[in-house]
């Protein structure tokens, strides 16, 4: 069994704004590694632990340089780390040969009410919709995973994403651990980490005990007609120059993709383009 963990930071408890990464670096690093340690402990305590061969961790926040290589290596000798930016299939790089996916530290899509640090693939994007549905990174990444026939078994993130995926019914079948109750973009109620850690360990064990072949893979199907509402007309001006991009109005652009790989790479190319 090979486990894939896609890491993002906005859904981690102990963090409530983007500046924490740079102004509270010590606490930031401690929080993200503590959550990862809980996931690894859940794997190690599972009856299926001996069946696990590889644990791939994809550092998928910002420039992919958040997680410490030596710290992860000490957690478990089966861990391998994907890091750096830009790279193909960014949040899902190296997914081939895996059997189950965990999303750690994930957050709601841009524009979701009461969601901490909400956005989708870029803070330059106000909203990303696919086939008319407002999509979070979890929903977008599941599209790619579906084509690889790898189910998403566990999501660990804020209450905003829980509201979007579980309560609104977009991914109601996944196990979910709420790390914090989001009061707004920069305000949350953090759960006590002892409770979060205990629940993560329990949910990891629960997922690993499932029949992966019977787990749902998601409902969105190709073609993926994407509408991106940018935060600035300058970003739409840049995107408009790319082949296959239609300018819909001052802020919005449209694209269409036939597979999840092109969808993720197309969004990442725009993210790189709109960074400056």
N, C-alpha and C positions, 0 to 999 in steps of 0.2 A: 504494500500500500504506500502511495506517495501523496503527501499532503501539501497543498499550496495555500500560503497565507499572503494575502494582499493587504499591505499596511498603509493606512492614511492616518493623519493626526487629529483632524478636527472632531472626530467622534470619541476621543480619549478623555476620560475623566481626569480632572486636575488641570485641564487646559480650557480656556474659554474665549481666547482671542488670538488672532494671527501673531500679534507682537510677542506672545509668550515664548515663541520659538527663539527670539533674539534677545528679549529683555529679561527672561527668566529661564535661561538656557539649562541651568542645573536641574531645576524642578521639572522642566520640559523633558529632558532626557530620562530622568528618573521615572516619570509617569509612563512614557511610551514603553520603556523596557520592562516596567512592572507588569503592564498589561500583556506583553509578549511572554513574559515568564509564566503568567497564569495560564496562557494557552498551552505552552510547552508542558507545564505541570499537569494539565488536563490530559494531554496525550500520554504522558509517562504513567499516569495513574489509571489509564484506561485498560481494560482487559485485552484490547486490541493492540497495545503498545508494541508487542514483539513482532507484529505484522508490518509495522511502519518501517520503511527503508529510507525514505528521504523526506525532509521537511524543508520545502523551499519558501523563503521569505522574500517577498518583493517589496522593497522600499519604494513606495509610490506617492510620497508627498513631496511637493516642491521639486527640487533637483535630485531627489532620491539619495540624499546623503544624511539621513537622520539617524539611522541605526548603527550602533557600534559593532564592527565585525568581531572583535575579540570577545565582547560581552555576549554576543549571540553564540559564538563558538563554545563558550563555557556552559551554556544552558543545555546543549545536547550535541553530541558528535555527529548527528545525522543532518544538522542544519546547514543549508547553503544559502547565501545571500545574493540577491539581485539588486544592484544599486546603480546610480548614475542617471544622467539626463543630457540630451534626449535619447530615447531608445524606442524601437518598434514595440507596439502593443503595450505601451508604458506600464499601466497598472496591472497588466496580465502577462508581462514578458516571461517566457520560458514555461508556459502552462502545459506544453506537450508532456505526455507520459504521467500525468497526475490523475488521481482518482476522486478527490474531494477538495473543495475550496472553502476557506474561511475568509471573510472580509473583516478586518480589524481596524477600528477607529474611523468607520465610515459615517457619512453625514447626509443630510437631505439636499435635494436639488435647490438651485437658486429660485428665490421667490416663495419658498414654502414658509407658512406662518409658524412662528415660534420654533425656529431651527437655528442651532448654533453654527455660525460661520458657513451658512448655506451658499452653495455654488455648484457648478457642474463642469469639471475638467479645467476650468480657468476662471479666475476672479474677474477676467475681462468679459466673460459671458454673463449676461443678466439671466438668461433662461435658455435651456436647450430642450427642444421638443422633438420626438421621433414618432412619426405617423400620428401626429396630433396629441401625443401624450407627453406631459412634462416629465422629464427623466432625470434621475439622480445618477451618480457614477455607478452605484450598485446595479441599477437597471441596465445601463449601457454595458458594463463589464459582463453582466450575465449573458448578454447577446453573444459575445465572443465565446464565452464558456460553453454556451449551448451548442455552438458549432463544433466544439472540441468534445462534446458529449461528457462534460465534467460538471456535475451539479454543485451549486452553492448550498452548503449545509448549515452554515452558521454565520450570522452577522453580529458584530459587536459595535455599537454606536450610540448616538444620542437619541432622545425621545422624538426629535423631529423626523428622523429617518424611519423610526419605528412607526410613527403615525402614517407616513407616506406609504411604506411597504406593507405593513401588517394590517393596520386599521383601514386603509383605503383599498387594500386588496390586490396590490401589484405583485407582491411576493409573500402571500400569507402562510406559505408552507415551510418557510425557513425557520430554524431556531434563532432566537434573537435575545441578546443581553443588552439592556439599556444601561448605559454608563452614567448618564446625567440627564436631568430634566431641563430641557432648553426653554428659557423664558423669553429669549430674543436672540438677535444676532451675536451680541457680546455678553449675554447674561445667562447663567445656568444655576441649577441646584445640583451640586455634585453628590452622588451617592457615596457612602462610606466605602472605601476601596476593599475592605475586608469582605463586604457583602458582594461587591462586584467580582472579586477574585473567586469567591466560593461558587457563584453562579456560572462564571466562565468555565471553571473546572468541570462542573456538573454538565453543562451543555456540550462541551467538547466530547465528554464520554458518551453522552446520549447520541450525538451525531455519528461518532465512529462505530456505534453499535448498529447503525441502520444498514439496510440493503441499498447501496448507492445506485444500483441499476433501476430501482423502483422510484427514485426521487425525481420530482418535476424539474424540468430544465428551463422553463420560462415560456411566455406566450407571444412575445413580439416576433414577427416574421419579416423576411425580406420581401420587397425592397424597403430599405430604411430611409424614409424621406425626412431629412433633418432640417429644422428651422432653428437658427441661432440668433437670439437677440443680444447684440453686443451692448456694452456700457457706453461706448463712445462711437460716434460716426467715423472717427479715424480708424478704428479697428475694422469696421465694415468696409472702409475704403481699401485697406490692405487686402482683406479677404477677397474682395470683388475681383482682384487682378488674377486670382488663381483659376485655371481651367476647371470647368464644371461647377463653379460657384455662381449662383444667381443673386443679384441684389434685389431684395423685395421692397425695402424702403430705407430710410436713413439709417436705422439701427439694425435691421434684420437682413440675414442672408439665408439662402437655401442651398442644400446639397442633397444628393441621393447616392446611396451605397447598396451594393448587392450582397455584402457579407460583413460580418462583425470585425474582421481584421482591418478592412479598409475604413470602416466606421471609426474605430479607435484611432488608427493612424491619421485619418483625416482631421479628427478633432484635435489630436496632439500637434499636428502641423500648424493648425490655426492658433493653438495655445502658444506655440513658439513664436509665431508671427506677431501675435498681439501682446507679447510681454513688454515691448517697448514702444 
